[in-house]
């Protein structure tokens, strides 16, 4: 459920271009009537009114052959108040078979030239849970978007609208009869750029308006979460359980071990090290896991498959475990409402001594007992026989994510060189970007990568002799540094520029951060630099700079330790994961203040002999 491989997306774009998907449509209106049937299926009756065009166009209909059927495709030309039926000139059917994507199909309709052309068609779906959302955004220019949802009295519609404040116009009303409830929605949709991922229900880094929906039997009135939980359990029931050979392998892995935390660690790392991540995004395969035995036999699966197998393996060893639907940081919404559109990820959950332990087998850097980096401050829906439970994932605190720089430098004011060594300790998940590189590329490739990275972090100074030590919860870096052109000697004083000190945000080199920037995690950055002078200096009063903002602070001190040594220290605390409307001004004010401090020279008067 996470992401489709990049080469698949490129191939898919080629398919788009070959069928004319790149055409930018201007639509007068789009009407969608969703009729829920008593047998738990539903039908979408869609009417699209096109703006005038002097040439034919190709319009794509995307659907899932596993669950949906397209029918009753009709074209009309509007003559005053009358609709004249037009013959279908040409239709195309294109399969989408990219790696493991096998049930998506595109039906392409040729729209004739003309002023008042309408397209009508139906999409029938056998699975009511597949009715998960109403889009209030569009890939085409649309003046007005209409929805009508008809729900029989045996069911109830529950809904939640996300990012509604970005809509310029929105109305909703409902009526109730003896046989059904009818919801009418009218909206001026937000125009967004088309992205192949969106056609598979993957909305990465989109903050656009849409309504999350769930239709529940009336017997579950007021218990929508329970209904979704029970539906998932029922559909996944046949995918549970382990064969004797699989249990034998798990026993072999955990032989002689009785500590539950250690057993979790053994099985968790076995899955991450021996199973390949493969994304399967469509049909019921986008939501319901493959059988645990099948995943073990194939040694691959996506997040739900691997999490389901992991959970079953832990249960076999007597450890209480569940799986949970989740929404990562880049998903269109949080998983705080019971509908399949809320989630784009699945993880495992274990319970030991009253503690909830998160397990993400698709994250090679995550370690059990800690928050999953991509789920910090996000909600997960834990699925279990006791009823679905929403659980808010706590983020790391800044103190858990400490970055500690130590620099020992010597100043040669005559040659204008500052040389020395540095060490860096990354605690918590501040090192995840390094661990990810080391896992993929290995330590042999780290030298070039690290040299480029740290030369940029140190203001484009020269780095050499890099060494890296990668531990479970920590990464340690050692290296040498040569700084040129940062001292100036006029005979009576030495002018020292300290703009080579490591910047506050390592993963962002921009001087101003924009809203939506992903910082990855809160962190606490400590920097301690000592500079040995080549001639005695006159003592000076410590220079201090302090800045305090909501969830962030910066304290910097420059002082003389002796007549031959000065110390430059700063402590930067940042307790946010994103740059947003609330913290952008404070963040950029700190960046501006820091730049001003390090750009001003420190004047060190020489001590008279």
C-alpha positions as CSV (number, residue, x, y, z in Angstrom):
1,X,0.0,0.0,0.0
2,X,3.0,2.4,0.1
3,X,4.3,3.2,-3.4
4,X,4.6,2.0,-6.9
5,X,8.1,1.6,-8.3
6,X,9.5,4.6,-10.2
7,X,10.0,2.6,-13.5
8,X,6.4,1.6,-13.4
9,X,5.3,5.2,-13.1
10,X,7.5,6.1,-16.1
11,X,6.0,3.4,-18.2
12,X,2.5,4.5,-17.1
13,X,3.3,8.1,-18.2
14,X,4.2,6.7,-21.6
15,X,0.8,5.0,-21.7
16,X,-0.9,8.3,-20.8
17,X,0.8,10.2,-23.5
18,X,0.1,7.5,-26.1
19,X,-3.6,7.7,-25.5
20,X,-3.8,11.5,-25.2
21,X,-4.3,11.7,-21.5
22,X,-2.1,14.8,-21.4
23,X,-5.0,16.8,-23.1
24,X,-6.3,19.5,-20.7
25,X,-10.1,19.3,-20.6
26,X,-12.4,22.2,-19.8
27,X,-15.6,20.9,-18.3
28,X,-18.8,22.8,-17.6
29,X,-19.9,20.4,-15.0
30,X,-19.6,16.9,-13.7
31,X,-22.5,15.1,-11.9
32,X,-22.0,11.8,-10.0
33,X,-25.0,9.9,-8.5
34,X,-24.0,7.1,-6.2
35,X,-26.8,4.7,-5.4
36,X,-26.1,2.2,-2.7
37,X,-28.0,-1.1,-3.1
38,X,-29.4,-3.4,-0.4
39,X,-27.0,-6.2,-1.4
40,X,-24.0,-4.0,-0.4
41,X,-23.0,-3.1,-3.9
42,X,-23.3,0.4,-5.4
43,X,-23.5,2.1,-8.8
44,X,-22.1,5.4,-9.9
45,X,-24.0,7.2,-12.6
46,X,-21.7,9.8,-14.1
47,X,-22.6,12.7,-16.4
48,X,-19.9,15.0,-17.8
49,X,-20.7,18.2,-19.8
50,X,-17.8,19.3,-22.0
51,X,-16.9,22.8,-23.0
52,X,-17.0,23.5,-26.8
53,X,-14.2,22.2,-28.9
54,X,-13.3,22.3,-32.6
55,X,-11.7,18.9,-32.7
56,X,-12.3,15.5,-31.1
57,X,-10.7,14.6,-27.8
58,X,-9.9,11.4,-25.9
59,X,-11.4,11.0,-22.4
60,X,-10.1,8.2,-20.1
61,X,-12.2,6.2,-17.6
62,X,-10.1,4.4,-15.0
63,X,-11.5,1.4,-13.2
64,X,-10.6,-1.8,-11.4
65,X,-11.6,-5.0,-13.3
66,X,-11.5,-6.9,-10.1
67,X,-14.3,-4.9,-8.4
68,X,-15.8,-2.5,-11.0
69,X,-17.7,-2.8,-14.3
70,X,-18.2,0.1,-16.8
71,X,-21.5,0.1,-18.7
72,X,-24.1,2.2,-20.5
73,X,-21.6,4.5,-22.1
74,X,-23.6,7.1,-24.1
75,X,-22.8,10.4,-25.9
76,X,-25.3,13.2,-26.3
77,X,-25.5,16.6,-28.0
78,X,-27.6,19.1,-26.1
79,X,-30.1,20.9,-28.3
80,X,-31.7,23.6,-26.2
81,X,-33.5,21.5,-23.5
82,X,-33.3,18.3,-25.5
83,X,-30.5,15.7,-25.6
84,X,-29.8,14.1,-29.0
85,X,-28.0,10.8,-28.8
86,X,-24.8,10.5,-30.8
87,X,-23.1,7.3,-32.0
88,X,-19.9,6.3,-30.2
89,X,-17.2,6.9,-32.7
90,X,-14.4,5.0,-31.1
91,X,-13.5,3.4,-27.7
92,X,-10.3,1.9,-26.6
93,X,-9.5,-0.5,-23.8
94,X,-6.0,-0.4,-22.3
95,X,-4.8,-2.8,-19.7
96,X,-2.4,-1.5,-17.0
97,X,0.0,-4.3,-16.4
98,X,3.0,-2.9,-14.7
99,X,4.9,-5.4,-12.5
100,X,2.3,-6.4,-9.9
101,X,-0.4,-4.0,-11.1
102,X,-2.8,-6.3,-12.9
103,X,-6.4,-5.3,-12.4
104,X,-6.4,-1.7,-13.5
105,X,-7.9,-0.8,-16.9
106,X,-8.4,2.3,-18.9
107,X,-11.4,2.8,-21.2
108,X,-10.8,5.7,-23.6
109,X,-13.8,7.4,-25.1
110,X,-13.5,9.7,-28.2
111,X,-15.4,12.9,-27.5
112,X,-16.6,14.5,-30.8
113,X,-16.1,18.2,-31.6
114,X,-19.1,20.4,-30.8
115,X,-20.5,22.9,-28.3
116,X,-22.8,21.0,-25.9
117,X,-21.4,17.4,-25.7
118,X,-22.3,15.2,-22.7
119,X,-20.9,11.9,-21.8
120,X,-22.9,9.5,-19.6
121,X,-21.7,6.1,-18.2
122,X,-22.1,3.9,-15.1
123,X,-19.5,2.2,-12.9
124,X,-20.9,-0.7,-10.8
125,X,-19.0,-2.0,-7.8
126,X,-19.6,-5.2,-5.9
127,X,-17.8,-4.1,-2.7
128,X,-19.5,-1.3,-0.7
129,X,-16.4,-0.7,1.4
130,X,-14.8,0.5,-1.9
131,X,-17.0,3.7,-1.7
132,X,-14.4,5.5,0.4
133,X,-14.3,9.1,-0.8
134,X,-15.8,12.0,-2.8
135,X,-13.3,14.2,-4.5
136,X,-13.7,17.9,-4.2
137,X,-10.7,18.4,-6.5
138,X,-10.2,17.8,-10.2
139,X,-7.5,17.1,-12.7
140,X,-9.6,19.1,-15.3
141,X,-11.0,22.6,-15.2
142,X,-14.6,22.2,-13.9
143,X,-17.0,25.0,-13.1
144,X,-19.3,22.9,-10.9
145,X,-19.1,19.5,-9.4
146,X,-22.3,17.7,-8.2
147,X,-22.7,14.6,-6.0
148,X,-25.9,12.8,-5.1
149,X,-25.6,9.9,-2.7
150,X,-28.7,7.7,-2.2
151,X,-28.5,5.3,0.8
152,X,-31.3,2.8,1.5
153,X,-32.8,2.9,5.0
154,X,-31.0,-0.4,5.9
155,X,-27.7,1.6,5.8
156,X,-26.3,4.9,7.1
157,X,-23.7,7.2,5.6
158,X,-21.0,8.6,7.8
159,X,-18.6,11.2,6.4
160,X,-15.9,13.7,7.2
161,X,-14.5,16.5,5.0
162,X,-10.8,17.1,5.0
163,X,-9.2,20.4,3.9
164,X,-12.6,22.0,3.5
165,X,-11.1,25.5,4.0
166,X,-9.5,25.4,0.6
167,X,-12.9,25.3,-1.2
168,X,-14.3,28.6,-2.6
169,X,-17.8,27.1,-2.7
170,X,-19.4,24.2,-0.9
171,X,-23.0,23.2,0.0
172,X,-24.5,20.0,1.4
173,X,-28.0,19.0,2.3
174,X,-29.8,15.8,3.0
175,X,-33.4,14.5,2.9
176,X,-34.9,11.4,4.3
177,X,-37.8,9.3,3.1
178,X,-39.4,6.0,4.3
179,X,-37.0,4.1,2.0
180,X,-33.8,6.0,1.7
181,X,-31.6,9.0,2.7
182,X,-30.4,11.3,-0.1
183,X,-27.4,13.6,0.2
184,X,-26.9,16.5,-2.3
185,X,-23.5,18.2,-2.6
186,X,-22.4,21.0,-4.8
187,X,-18.9,22.3,-5.0
188,X,-16.5,24.5,-7.0
189,X,-13.6,22.0,-7.1
190,X,-10.0,22.8,-6.6
191,X,-7.8,22.2,-9.7
192,X,-4.8,20.0,-9.2
193,X,-2.1,18.7,-11.5
194,X,-2.6,15.1,-12.6
195,X,-0.3,12.5,-11.2
196,X,-0.2,8.8,-12.2
197,X,0.0,7.8,-8.5
198,X,-3.4,9.5,-7.8
199,X,-5.1,7.1,-10.2
200,X,-4.2,4.3,-7.9
201,X,-5.5,6.2,-4.8
202,X,-2.0,7.2,-3.7
203,X,-2.1,10.9,-2.8
204,X,1.5,11.9,-1.8
205,X,1.9,15.3,-0.3
206,X,-1.5,16.5,-1.4
207,X,-3.5,18.9,0.8
208,X,-6.7,19.0,-1.1
209,X,-10.4,18.9,-0.1
210,X,-12.3,15.6,-0.2
211,X,-15.0,13.9,1.8
212,X,-14.1,10.6,3.5
213,X,-17.1,8.2,3.4
214,X,-18.3,5.0,4.9
215,X,-21.7,3.3,4.5
216,X,-22.5,1.1,7.5
217,X,-25.5,-1.2,8.2
218,X,-28.0,0.4,10.4
219,X,-27.2,-2.2,13.1
220,X,-23.8,-0.5,13.4
221,X,-25.3,3.0,13.8
222,X,-22.9,5.1,15.9
223,X,-20.3,2.4,15.6
224,X,-18.6,3.0,12.3
225,X,-15.2,2.1,13.6
226,X,-16.4,-1.2,14.9
227,X,-18.0,-1.9,11.5
228,X,-14.8,-1.2,9.6
229,X,-12.8,-3.3,12.1
230,X,-15.2,-6.2,11.8
231,X,-15.2,-6.0,8.0
232,X,-11.4,-6.1,7.8
233,X,-11.2,-9.0,10.3
234,X,-13.8,-11.0,8.3
235,X,-12.0,-10.5,5.0
236,X,-8.6,-11.2,6.4
237,X,-9.6,-14.3,8.4
238,X,-8.6,-16.7,5.6
239,X,-5.2,-15.1,5.4
240,X,-4.3,-15.9,9.0
241,X,-2.6,-18.9,10.5
242,X,0.7,-20.7,9.9
243,X,1.6,-24.1,8.5
244,X,3.7,-26.6,10.5
245,X,6.8,-25.9,8.4
246,X,6.6,-22.1,9.0
247,X,6.1,-22.7,12.8
248,X,9.1,-25.0,12.7
249,X,11.2,-22.2,11.1
250,X,10.1,-19.7,13.8
251,X,10.9,-22.1,16.5
252,X,14.4,-22.6,15.0
253,X,14.9,-18.8,15.0
254,X,13.9,-18.3,18.6
255,X,15.3,-21.5,20.0
256,X,16.1,-21.2,23.7
257,X,14.8,-17.6,24.0
258,X,12.0,-16.8,26.4
259,X,12.2,-13.0,26.7
260,X,9.3,-11.6,24.7
261,X,11.2,-8.4,23.7
262,X,14.1,-10.4,22.3
263,X,11.7,-12.8,20.5
264,X,10.1,-9.7,18.8
265,X,13.5,-8.4,17.9
266,X,14.6,-11.8,16.3
267,X,11.4,-12.3,14.2
268,X,11.1,-8.6,13.3
269,X,14.7,-8.4,11.9
270,X,14.3,-11.8,10.2
271,X,11.3,-10.5,8.2
272,X,13.1,-7.2,7.3
273,X,16.3,-9.0,6.3
274,X,14.8,-11.9,4.4
275,X,11.6,-10.7,2.8
276,X,11.4,-8.4,-0.2
277,X,9.1,-5.4,-0.3
278,X,6.8,-5.5,-3.3
279,X,3.9,-3.1,-3.7
280,X,0.5,-4.3,-4.8
281,X,-1.9,-1.4,-5.1
282,X,-5.2,-2.4,-6.7
283,X,-8.4,-4.3,-6.1
284,X,-9.0,-5.9,-2.8
285,X,-5.2,-6.7,-2.8
286,X,-4.7,-3.0,-2.0
287,X,-6.4,-3.6,1.4
288,X,-6.5,-7.3,2.4
289,X,-3.2,-9.1,3.0
290,X,-2.0,-12.2,1.2
291,X,-2.1,-15.5,3.2
292,X,0.7,-15.5,5.8
293,X,2.0,-18.9,4.6
294,X,2.1,-17.6,1.0
295,X,4.1,-14.6,2.1
296,X,6.6,-16.8,3.8
297,X,6.9,-19.1,0.8
298,X,7.4,-16.3,-1.6
299,X,9.6,-14.2,0.7
300,X,8.0,-11.0,-0.6
301,X,4.9,-8.8,0.0
302,X,3.9,-5.2,0.6
303,X,3.3,-3.6,4.0
304,X,0.0,-5.3,4.8
305,X,1.4,-8.7,3.7
306,X,4.6,-8.5,5.8
307,X,2.8,-7.0,8.8
308,X,0.2,-9.7,8.7
309,X,2.9,-12.4,8.6
310,X,4.9,-10.8,11.4
311,X,1.8,-10.5,13.6
312,X,0.9,-14.2,13.0
313,X,4.5,-15.3,13.8
314,X,4.4,-13.3,17.1
315,X,1.1,-14.8,18.0
316,X,2.4,-18.2,17.5
317,X,5.2,-17.4,20.0
318,X,2.5,-16.3,22.6
319,X,3.0,-12.6,22.0
320,X,-0.2,-10.6,21.7
321,X,-0.1,-8.8,18.3
322,X,-2.4,-7.1,15.8
323,X,-2.0,-5.2,12.5
324,X,-3.0,-1.5,12.1
325,X,-4.1,0.7,9.2
326,X,-2.0,3.9,9.1
327,X,-1.5,7.1,7.2
328,X,2.1,8.2,6.6
329,X,3.2,11.9,6.8
330,X,2.8,12.3,3.0
331,X,-0.7,10.9,2.7
332,X,-3.7,13.1,1.8
333,X,-5.2,12.8,5.3
334,X,-4.7,11.3,8.7
335,X,-6.1,7.9,9.6
336,X,-8.4,9.3,12.2
337,X,-11.7,8.4,10.5
338,X,-12.9,4.9,9.7
339,X,-12.6,4.5,5.9
340,X,-10.1,2.8,3.6
341,X,-9.2,6.2,2.0
342,X,-7.7,7.3,5.3
343,X,-4.9,4.8,5.2
344,X,-2.0,4.3,2.8
345,X,0.1,1.9,5.0
346,X,-0.2,-1.1,7.3
347,X,2.1,-1.9,10.3
348,X,2.3,-4.5,13.0
349,X,1.6,-3.9,16.7
350,X,2.7,-6.0,19.6
351,X,1.9,-5.7,23.3
352,X,4.4,-6.5,26.1
353,X,3.9,-5.7,29.8
354,X,1.1,-3.2,29.0
355,X,3.2,-1.4,26.4
356,X,2.2,-0.9,22.7
357,X,5.1,-1.7,20.4
358,X,5.0,-0.5,16.8
359,X,6.6,-2.7,14.1
360,X,7.0,-1.5,10.5
361,X,8.7,-4.4,8.6
362,X,9.0,-2.2,5.4
363,X,11.1,0.4,7.3
364,X,14.7,-1.0,7.4
365,X,15.8,1.8,9.8
366,X,13.0,1.5,12.4
367,X,13.7,-0.3,15.7
368,X,11.0,-1.8,17.9
369,X,9.7,0.2,20.8
370,X,10.2,3.6,19.0
371,X,7.8,5.6,17.0
372,X,7.8,4.9,13.2
373,X,9.4,8.0,11.7
374,X,6.8,8.4,8.9
375,X,3.9,8.0,11.4
376,X,4.9,10.5,14.1
377,X,1.9,12.5,15.3
378,X,-0.3,10.4,13.0
379,X,-3.2,8.1,14.0
380,X,-3.4,4.4,13.3
381,X,-6.4,2.2,13.5
382,X,-5.5,-1.0,15.3
383,X,-7.6,-3.9,14.0
384,X,-8.4,-6.7,16.5
385,X,-11.3,-8.9,17.7
386,X,-11.9,-6.5,20.6
387,X,-13.0,-3.7,18.2
388,X,-11.1,-1.2,16.2
389,X,-9.0,1.2,18.3
390,X,-7.5,4.5,17.2
391,X,-4.0,5.1,18.5
392,X,-2.0,8.3,18.2
393,X,1.7,7.7,17.5
394,X,3.8,9.9,19.7
395,X,6.7,11.7,18.1
396,X,10.3,11.6,19.2
397,X,11.1,14.4,21.6
398,X,14.0,16.7,20.6
399,X,16.1,15.3,23.4
400,X,15.7,11.8,22.0
401,X,17.0,13.0,18.7
402,X,20.2,14.6,19.7
403,X,22.9,15.7,17.2
404,X,26.2,16.6,18.9
405,X,29.0,18.3,17.0
406,X,32.5,18.7,18.5
407,X,35.2,20.7,16.7
408,X,38.8,21.1,17.8
409,X,40.5,23.7,15.6
410,X,43.7,25.6,15.3
411,X,43.9,29.1,13.9
412,X,46.9,30.2,11.7
413,X,46.1,33.9,11.1
414,X,49.2,34.4,8.8
415,X,48.2,31.7,6.3
416,X,44.5,32.4,6.9
417,X,43.9,28.7,7.6
418,X,41.8,27.1,10.4
419,X,42.5,23.3,10.6
420,X,41.5,20.5,12.9
421,X,39.1,17.6,13.4
422,X,35.5,17.1,14.2
423,X,33.2,14.4,15.5
424,X,29.4,14.0,15.3
425,X,27.0,11.8,17.2
426,X,23.5,11.2,15.9
427,X,21.1,9.8,18.4
428,X,17.5,8.5,17.9
429,X,16.3,8.9,14.3
430,X,18.4,11.9,13.4
431,X,20.7,9.5,11.7
432,X,18.1,7.7,9.6
433,X,19.1,9.5,6.4
434,X,22.7,8.2,7.0
435,X,21.6,4.8,8.0
436,X,19.4,4.6,4.8
437,X,22.4,5.4,2.7
438,X,24.7,3.0,4.5
439,X,22.2,0.2,4.2
440,X,21.7,0.7,0.5
441,X,25.2,1.7,-0.6
442,X,27.5,0.4,2.2
443,X,30.3,2.0,4.1
444,X,32.7,1.9,1.0
445,X,30.5,4.4,-0.8
446,X,30.1,6.6,2.2
447,X,33.3,8.6,1.7
448,X,32.2,10.5,-1.4
449,X,28.7,10.9,-0.1
450,X,29.8,12.1,3.3
451,X,32.5,14.4,1.9
452,X,30.0,16.2,-0.3
453,X,27.4,16.3,2.5
454,X,29.7,17.7,5.3
455,X,31.5,20.1,3.0
456,X,28.1,21.7,2.3
457,X,27.1,21.6,6.0
458,X,30.4,23.3,7.0
459,X,30.0,26.1,4.5
460,X,31.8,24.5,1.6
461,X,35.1,23.9,3.4
462,X,37.4,20.9,2.8
463,X,36.7,17.6,4.5
464,X,38.9,14.5,4.6
465,X,39.6,11.2,6.4
466,X,35.9,10.5,7.1
467,X,35.1,7.5,9.3
468,X,31.6,6.3,10.2
469,X,30.5,4.0,13.0
470,X,26.9,2.7,12.5
471,X,25.2,1.4,15.7
472,X,21.6,0.3,16.3
473,X,20.5,3.6,17.7
474,X,23.4,5.8,16.9
475,X,25.8,6.9,14.2
476,X,29.2,8.4,14.9
477,X,31.2,10.4,12.4
478,X,34.9,11.5,12.6
479,X,36.8,13.6,10.2
480,X,39.4,16.3,9.5
481,X,38.5,19.8,8.3
482,X,40.5,22.6,6.6
483,X,38.9,26.0,6.6
484,X,40.3,28.7,4.3
485,X,39.8,32.5,4.2
486,X,38.1,32.9,7.5
487,X,40.8,34.9,9.4
488,X,42.4,38.2,8.7
489,X,45.3,39.8,10.6
490,X,45.8,43.6,10.5
491,X,48.7,43.6,12.9
492,X,46.9,44.6,16.1
493,X,43.8,42.3,15.8
494,X,42.8,39.0,14.3
495,X,39.4,39.0,12.6
496,X,37.7,35.6,12.7
497,X,34.6,34.7,10.7
498,X,32.6,31.7,11.9
499,X,30.2,31.1,9.0
500,X,31.8,27.7,8.7
501,X,30.0,26.4,11.7
502,X,27.5,23.6,10.9
503,X,24.1,25.0,9.8
504,X,21.0,24.5,12.0
505,X,19.0,22.2,9.6
506,X,21.2,19.5,8.1
507,X,18.8,18.3,5.5
508,X,17.8,21.7,4.3
509,X,20.3,24.1,2.8
510,X,17.9,26.9,1.9
511,X,18.1,30.1,3.9
512,X,14.3,30.4,4.0
513,X,12.1,27.3,4.6
514,X,8.7,27.3,3.0
515,X,5.4,25.8,4.3
516,X,5.2,22.1,3.8
517,X,8.9,21.4,4.2
518,X,9.3,18.0,5.9
519,X,11.9,18.2,8.7
520,X,11.4,14.5,9.4
521,X,11.5,14.7,13.2
522,X,12.1,17.0,16.2
523,X,15.7,17.3,17.2
524,X,18.2,18.9,19.6
525,X,21.4,20.1,18.0
526,X,24.4,20.8,20.2
527,X,27.6,22.4,18.7
528,X,30.8,22.8,20.7
529,X,33.8,24.3,18.9
530,X,37.1,25.3,20.5
531,X,39.7,27.3,18.5
532,X,43.3,27.4,19.5
533,X,44.9,30.8,18.6
534,X,48.4,31.2,17.3
535,X,49.1,34.3,19.4
536,X,47.7,35.4,22.8
537,X,44.6,37.5,22.7
538,X,43.0,40.0,25.1
539,X,40.1,38.6,27.2
540,X,36.7,39.8,26.2
541,X,33.2,39.7,27.6
542,X,31.2,36.6,26.5
543,X,29.0,37.3,23.5
544,X,25.5,35.7,23.9
545,X,22.6,35.4,21.5
546,X,19.3,33.9,22.5
547,X,16.1,33.4,20.5
548,X,12.9,31.8,21.7
549,X,9.9,30.7,19.6
550,X,7.0,28.3,19.9
551,X,8.5,24.9,20.1
552,X,12.0,26.1,19.2
553,X,15.0,27.9,20.7
554,X,18.5,29.0,19.9
555,X,21.2,29.9,22.3
556,X,24.7,30.8,21.1
557,X,27.7,31.8,23.2
558,X,31.2,33.0,22.1
559,X,33.7,33.3,24.9
560,X,37.4,33.3,25.7
561,X,38.5,30.3,27.7
562,X,42.1,31.6,28.0
563,X,44.3,34.0,26.2
564,X,45.0,31.3,23.6
565,X,41.6,29.7,23.2
566,X,38.1,30.7,22.4
567,X,34.9,28.6,22.4
568,X,31.9,28.9,20.1
569,X,28.8,27.0,21.3
570,X,25.2,26.8,20.3
571,X,22.2,24.8,21.3
572,X,19.3,24.6,18.9
573,X,16.0,22.9,19.8
574,X,13.3,22.3,17.2
575,X,10.1,20.5,18.3
576,X,8.3,20.2,14.9
577,X,8.1,17.8,12.1
578,X,6.9,20.1,9.4
579,X,7.2,23.8,8.5
580,X,3.7,25.1,8.5
581,X,1.7,28.3,8.7
582,X,2.0,28.4,12.5
583,X,5.8,28.0,12.8
584,X,7.2,29.3,9.5
585,X,7.8,32.8,10.6
586,X,9.5,31.8,13.9
587,X,11.7,29.2,12.0
588,X,12.8,31.7,9.4
589,X,13.4,34.4,12.0
590,X,15.8,31.9,13.8
591,X,17.6,31.2,10.5
592,X,17.9,34.9,9.8
593,X,19.3,35.6,13.3
594,X,21.8,32.7,13.0
595,X,23.1,33.9,9.7
596,X,23.6,37.4,11.0
597,X,25.5,36.1,14.0
598,X,27.9,33.9,12.0
599,X,28.4,36.5,9.3
600,X,29.7,39.1,11.7
601,X,33.5,38.8,12.4
602,X,34.8,38.2,15.9
603,X,37.5,40.9,16.6
604,X,40.3,39.4,18.7
605,X,42.8,41.9,19.9
606,X,46.3,40.7,20.2
607,X,47.8,40.8,23.7
608,X,50.8,43.1,23.9
609,X,54.0,41.4,24.9
